[in-house]
């Protein structure tokens, strides 16, 4: 029996037909591009050099005292090892595993703090969202190409 309706429903967008899942994706991307929308993280990409420069200044004021100059991490002293709840501030360069996290995960740690230790406070009252993204850009400027290419969920395939 002939049906005037197509087997796969589509919606017209301009001159092209678009499937409902694709139409939903297009709408989602349009919404996040609006003012107040949240752009996706730039996981796996080189940081913007201007953002990294702004982030370096913020890092020095907010992060360096624990995470060390150029993100080398906290020196672990023998008297701190084994203390309940003590977690040394990790390296944020590419020598440990900061690059295993997405940009959004890194921003979330800065924004909300660490659930593992009160030594990593939530900075959301002190730093704007742009400040946080700039700090992430600075951290990524400390990474080599391999860490950038393998950042986030892709890190397991790079091991």
Protein Blocks (a to p, Z undefined) as FASTA:
>chain_A
ZZfbdfbdcddehjbccdfklmmmmmmmmmmmpghiacddfehiacdfklmmmmmmmmmm
mmmmmnoghhlopaddfklgopahiacdddfbfklmmmmpcfklmmmmmmnopfkbcklc
cfklmpcfklmmmmmmmmmmmpcfklmmmgcjllmmmZZ
